[in-house]
Amino acid sequence: MKNKIWFHADDFGVTTEQSERILGCCQNGALNSISVLPNTPALRESLAVLNRCDPDGTRIRRVLHLNFVEGKPLAGAENVPDLVDDSGYFNRSFIHFFRWNFVKRGAGRRELARQLRLEIAAQLRVVTGACDYKITAVDSHQHYHMIPIVFDCLMEVLGEKEFEHLRIRQIRIPVDPAAPLMRHAQMRRGVPKMNWVKWCILKIYAKRNKKILRCKGIDTPVFFGIFYTCEMKREVVEALLPAYKAYADKRDQDLELMFHPGNLMASHELLDARSKELVAFYMSDNRYYEAECLKLLRRDF
């Protein structure tokens, strides 16, 4: 069977208008995969938009985008107090979770894990119940699921009887193989320094998590998107995609390219408009460039 290339958009469902803009990259471009933010007010309306574009669920891979970054928890703030601020919004950074993984021990670690399992289950439930997105894969907003305490809780929840029918087939390991990039000196020099830092941090647990997934029969597509996170413009993708495709084909694996094409038009549309970082993230001009790239790519690459 021919391996797939997933031209993937993160952050689907913040608003219906944003969802429509993302799906424009499917109707008029190469997009064939989306990650759904589960804790948005527009969740149901965005599903209706998706089903109009892909009525039989065969055109677009649907992925749960676990979210501990923004908005409010679905398990209820009172049930996950370690994950939220006084106003009930998520406010723990990736580095906060990363540090917890080292320092939380004993009862404190068990309590954090309990809260994580509650929230992961709530997020799974909302996209598989009455508002069924027919998800077949899981990733996470800003890659929190790579941290072992989060990853292990996700594995536990997916193993529960309530969710065993989902048959999750793929989980993202967001670490680009370096070899294809190293062969292209100009593109290697163009990687933003911060993205090298992200890559190094995520790589710490990549081998561990892949081994666990392999034992459970869950696939991990070759990934292309960390080195140029939010910079997946046409010139980047056209320069590097052949090398990443060859790398994936040699290993008989799918390839996933991560894009962020879904811009917002105003800060009040955010799940938490208090964050200047998130305002910049969702309203960046680069989202237009990434959407343009998806529309110009050939589907049959």
N, C-alpha and C positions, 0 to 999 in steps of 0.2 A: 504494500500500500504506500502511495506517495505521502511523504511527510508534509505536514501543513506549515504554512507561514501564517502566524496570527498577527495581523496588523491591528494592534490593540489600543483602545482608548480608556484611560483611567477616569474616575470621578464622574461617571454617568449619574444623572438624576438629581442634581442640586436644584434645578428648576426645570419646568417642562420646556421652556425656550432653549435652555442650554442643552437639554437632551435632544431636541430637534436639530440643533446645530451640529452636535456630535454625529447624529445619524445621517446628516447630509454628506458625511465622509464615507458612508456606506452606499448611499443611493447614487453618488457621483464619484466614487473613488474606491480605494482598496480596503477600507475598514471592514473587518469581519469578526471583531471581538470587543466586548465592553466589560468594564468593572462597575458594578452597581453600588453606590453608597446607600446603605440600608436605613439610615436614620434621618432621612430628609422628608419634609412635608410634601414634596412632590413625588413620592415613591409610586403611588398608584397611578397618577397621571402620566408619569414617565414610562410606566409599563405599557399603558395604552398606546403611547407614541411608538414604543419599541415594537409592539405587536402589529401595528399598522405597517411598519417597515418590514417586519419579518414574521408574518402571521403563523407560519408552521414551525418556527424556532429552529430552522436548519441553516439559515444564512449567517447568523451572528452567534458566536459563542458567548454565553452569559456567565459572568464571574462575580462572586461576592467580594466586595471591596471592604474587608473588615476595617472598622473605623474607631480608633481611640484618640483621634486628633482633634476633631471639631464637632460642634453640635452637642446634643444631649444624648445620654445613654438610653438604650431601649429597655434595659432592665430596671430603670428607675434610679435616679441619683442616690436615693436613700439606701439602695441595696449595693451600690458600688462606690462608697464614699472615697476610697483611695484613688479613684480614677478621675475625680471631678473637683472643681473649685466650689466656693460657697454658694455660687449661683446655679450650681448643678450642670455646668458645662465641662466637657473634657478639657483638661489643661495640663496633661503630663507629656512632656516632650519624649522623643525617641531616646535621648541621652538619659532622661529620668528612668525610663524602663530599663535601659541598658545597665545603669548603675544598680537598680533594684535586683537585677538578675544575679549580681555578685554579692550584694550585702544582705538581702532578705533571707533569713534562715528561720527554721523552726516554725512557731505559731504564726509569725508575721508572714512568712512565705506561703504557708497554707491558706491564710486568710486572703492574701492577694490572689492566689490561684483560684480560690473559690469565687471571688468577684469577677475575675477574668472569664471563668467558665460560664457564669451567669450571663455576662454581656455577650459573649460569643454565641451562646445558645439563643439569646434574644434576637441577635442580628441574623442568625441563620433562619430562625422561625419566621421572621417578618418577610423574607424573600422566598419562602418555600410553603407558606400557608395560603391564606385567601389571596394574597398578592404574590402569586407564584411566578418567579422569573425563570424557572427551569434551569437553575445554575448547574454547571458541570465542573466548576473549578473555583479556587479560592486564591485571593492575594490580599494585600492590605494597604491602606492609606499610609504612605511614607514607610512602608515595609516593616511595621512593628512586628509582624508575625515571624520575622527571622530571629527575634530574641528568644532564647530557649524557653523561658517561663511562659511566654505567649504561645510559642509554637507547640509546646507540650500540652498546654490547655486546649488548643485547637484540635490536636490529635485525639485527646480524651473526648471532647464533645462530639467530634465526627464519629467516634466509635460507639456513642450512645444509641440505644434502640430507636429513639425518636428520629434520628437522622441517618440510620444505616441504609435506608432506601434511596438516599440521594446518589450514592455511587459516584462520589467526587473522583474525577479522572485525572485532574492536574492541579498542582499547587506551584505557585511561582517561587523560584529561587532567583532573586534579582541580582545576580552577579554575572556581568558580561565576561565571557572568556577573554583573556587578554591577547591571545595569539593573533586573532584577526586584526586587532588594532595595531599591534606591534609591527605588522607588515606594511603599515601605511604611515610613514614618518610624519607627513603633514597633519593628518588627522590626529595622530598621537599627541603632537605638540598643541593641538587645539583643545584638548580636554580641559575644562575648568578645574582649577586646583581643588575646589571644594568637592567636585565629583570624584576625584581620586581618593579623597578622605572617606566619602560615603562608600566607595567601592571597597576600600581596605577594611572598614568596620563590618560591612555586610559579609565579606569573605570569611570573617572569623568563624561563622557558624554554618557556612554553606555546606561543607563536607558532612558535618554532623547531621544536618537536617535532610540532606539528600539521602543519606544512608537509611534514616528512619522511613522516609517516603518510599524508597526502593523496597524495603521489607514489607510495606503495606500495599505494594503494587500500584502506587500513585506516580504518575509521570511528572517529570520536571523539564519542560521545554528549555532548549538553549535560549538564553536571554540576551537581548540587545537593547540597552536603554539607560543604564546607570551612567556610563561615561559621558553621555550627552543628554542627561535628564533635562527636560524643558528646552533642549537645543536640537531636537530631532527635525532639523530642516531638510529641505530637498537635497542640498549639496552634501550634507552629512550622510544621509541614508543612501543616496546613489553611490557615494564613495565606498561605504563600508558594507552594505547589504550583500554584495556578491561573496565577500570573504566570510561573513557570518553564515550565509546560506550553505556555503561549501563545508564549513565547520560542522554545522548541524547534520547535513546529509552524510558526511563521513561517519558520524556516530549514530545514524539512523534515528534522529530525534526531530521533533517539531522545533520550530523557531518562533519566538515571540518578540515583537518589536513594541516597545512601550511609548505611547504618545499621550499628550495632554491637550487635545484640540478643543475642549469645551470651555470657552471663555464665559465669564459673567459680565454683565453690562453695568452693574452698580453694586457698591459694597453692601447695600441692604439685602441683596440676594444671598449673601453668604450664610452658612449655618452659624457662624459666630463672627459678626462684623467687627468685633473688638480687636481682632488680631491684624496688625499691619502686615505681617508676614503673609497671612492668607489672602489679604486683599491684593497684595502684589502678585502672589502665586496665581490667583484666578483671573486677574485682569491684565496679565502680561501680554504684550504684543506677540510674544513667541507662540502663544496658543493659536493665533491666526496663521503663523508660518507653518506650524505643525499640521493644522487642518489643511492648509494649501498643499503640503507635501503628500498627505494621504489622498487627496483628490487627484494628484498628478501621477501617483504610482500606478504601475500596471498590476492588475490582479493576478496575472499568470506568471509573475516573476519566477 
